[in-house]
């Protein structure tokens, strides 16, 4: 992974895009630096037409660089939705993908939510007879395509 530092001018543009957020939800410089050092901005070579508004630019090697400002806005939106659920056990985080399993388990550990890491058993949300039946108020998935069965049932 390569760390790409944005010039001050472009960082200011990113901050200007976040001006619609209240002051308390504005990212601090250390938040942006942590996101950059974690590689949150690094995308893939493939891009979907629905992703164009989130892509900032494309590197010479074809890798897309994501807009940190848009990423921050979506993180804040997700956090506000998750906090709105009174009982954290009503939130279920799911990942069938190997790279998302650790994140789902950590999320569940730190928030008190439930997790399903690995294969999702069909009927978990619809078949009330089974032992593992659950009724989530909020479903967090790492990949809607891979976890499509759970999304359909929820």
C-alpha positions as CSV (number, residue, x, y, z in Angstrom):
1,X,0.0,0.0,0.0
2,X,1.2,3.5,-0.9
3,X,0.3,6.4,1.3
4,X,-0.9,9.4,-0.8
5,X,-0.9,12.7,1.0
6,X,-3.2,15.3,-0.5
7,X,-2.0,18.8,-0.9
8,X,-3.4,21.5,1.3
9,X,-5.6,23.0,-1.5
10,X,-7.3,19.6,-2.2
11,X,-7.8,19.0,1.5
12,X,-9.5,22.4,1.8
13,X,-11.8,21.4,-1.0
14,X,-12.6,18.2,0.8
15,X,-13.4,20.2,4.0
16,X,-15.5,22.7,2.0
17,X,-17.6,19.7,0.7
18,X,-18.3,18.9,4.4
19,X,-19.6,22.3,5.3
20,X,-23.2,21.1,5.5
21,X,-22.3,19.0,8.6
22,X,-22.6,20.5,12.0
23,X,-19.3,21.7,13.6
24,X,-19.1,18.7,16.0
25,X,-19.3,16.2,13.1
26,X,-16.6,17.9,11.0
27,X,-13.5,15.7,10.6
28,X,-10.3,16.8,12.4
29,X,-7.0,16.8,10.6
30,X,-6.0,13.7,12.6
31,X,-9.2,11.9,11.4
32,X,-8.3,12.5,7.8
33,X,-4.7,11.5,8.4
34,X,-5.8,8.2,10.1
35,X,-8.2,7.5,7.1
36,X,-5.3,8.1,4.7
37,X,-2.8,6.0,6.6
38,X,-5.4,3.2,6.8
39,X,-5.8,3.3,3.0
40,X,-9.5,4.1,3.1
41,X,-9.0,6.2,0.0
42,X,-7.6,3.4,-2.1
43,X,-10.1,1.8,-4.4
44,X,-9.8,-0.8,-7.1
45,X,-9.2,-0.8,-10.9
46,X,-12.9,-1.6,-11.6
47,X,-15.5,1.0,-11.0
48,X,-19.3,0.9,-11.3
49,X,-21.3,3.8,-12.8
50,X,-22.9,4.3,-9.5
51,X,-19.5,4.9,-7.9
52,X,-18.5,7.8,-10.1
53,X,-19.6,10.5,-7.5
54,X,-17.4,8.9,-4.9
55,X,-14.3,8.6,-7.1
56,X,-11.9,11.5,-6.7
57,X,-9.4,10.6,-9.5
58,X,-7.6,7.7,-11.1
59,X,-3.9,7.0,-10.7
60,X,-1.6,6.2,-13.6
61,X,-1.7,2.5,-12.7
62,X,-5.5,2.5,-13.0
63,X,-6.4,2.4,-9.3
64,X,-9.2,4.7,-8.4
65,X,-8.8,7.1,-5.5
66,X,-11.9,7.7,-3.4
67,X,-13.1,11.0,-2.2
68,X,-12.3,11.2,1.6
69,X,-15.0,13.9,2.1
70,X,-17.7,11.7,0.7
71,X,-16.4,8.7,2.7
72,X,-16.5,10.8,5.9
73,X,-20.1,11.9,5.2
74,X,-21.2,8.3,4.7
75,X,-19.4,7.2,7.9
76,X,-21.3,9.9,9.8
77,X,-24.6,8.9,8.2
78,X,-24.0,5.3,9.1
79,X,-23.0,6.2,12.7
80,X,-26.1,8.3,13.2
81,X,-28.3,5.4,11.9
82,X,-26.6,2.8,14.1
83,X,-26.9,5.1,17.2
84,X,-30.6,5.5,16.6
85,X,-31.2,1.8,17.5
86,X,-31.9,1.7,21.2
87,X,-30.8,-1.9,21.8
88,X,-27.5,-2.8,20.2
89,X,-28.4,-6.4,20.1
90,X,-31.0,-5.5,17.5
91,X,-28.2,-4.7,15.1
92,X,-26.7,-7.6,13.1
93,X,-23.5,-7.2,11.1
94,X,-22.9,-9.8,8.4
95,X,-20.0,-10.7,6.2
96,X,-19.6,-13.8,4.0
97,X,-16.4,-12.4,2.5
98,X,-13.1,-13.4,4.1
99,X,-11.8,-9.8,4.3
100,X,-14.9,-8.5,6.1
101,X,-15.2,-11.2,8.7
102,X,-12.7,-9.6,11.1
103,X,-14.3,-6.2,10.7
104,X,-17.7,-7.6,11.5
105,X,-16.5,-9.5,14.6
106,X,-14.7,-6.4,15.9
107,X,-17.7,-4.2,15.2
108,X,-19.9,-6.6,17.1
109,X,-17.4,-6.8,20.0
110,X,-17.1,-3.0,20.4
111,X,-20.7,-2.1,20.0
112,X,-22.6,-5.0,21.5
113,X,-24.2,-5.9,18.2
114,X,-24.6,-9.5,16.9
115,X,-22.5,-10.8,14.1
116,X,-22.7,-13.5,11.5
117,X,-19.2,-14.0,10.1
118,X,-18.9,-16.7,7.4
119,X,-21.7,-18.5,5.6
120,X,-25.2,-17.1,6.2
121,X,-27.8,-19.8,6.8
122,X,-30.9,-19.1,4.8
123,X,-34.0,-18.8,6.9
124,X,-32.2,-17.1,9.8
125,X,-34.5,-14.1,9.6
126,X,-37.6,-15.7,8.2
127,X,-38.0,-19.2,9.7
128,X,-39.2,-18.8,13.3
129,X,-38.9,-22.5,14.0
130,X,-35.1,-22.6,13.8
131,X,-32.9,-22.1,16.9
132,X,-30.8,-19.4,15.2
133,X,-33.9,-17.3,14.3
134,X,-33.3,-13.6,14.7
135,X,-35.2,-10.4,14.1
136,X,-32.8,-7.5,13.4
137,X,-33.9,-3.9,13.4
138,X,-30.8,-3.0,11.4
139,X,-28.7,-5.1,9.1
140,X,-25.1,-4.0,8.4
141,X,-23.5,-5.9,5.4
142,X,-20.0,-5.7,4.0
143,X,-21.0,-6.6,0.4
144,X,-24.6,-6.5,-0.7
145,X,-23.9,-8.8,-3.6
146,X,-22.3,-11.5,-1.5
147,X,-24.7,-11.1,1.4
148,X,-27.8,-10.8,-0.9
149,X,-29.7,-13.7,0.8
150,X,-29.6,-12.0,4.2
151,X,-30.6,-8.6,2.6
152,X,-33.6,-10.3,0.9
153,X,-34.8,-11.9,4.1
154,X,-34.4,-8.8,6.2
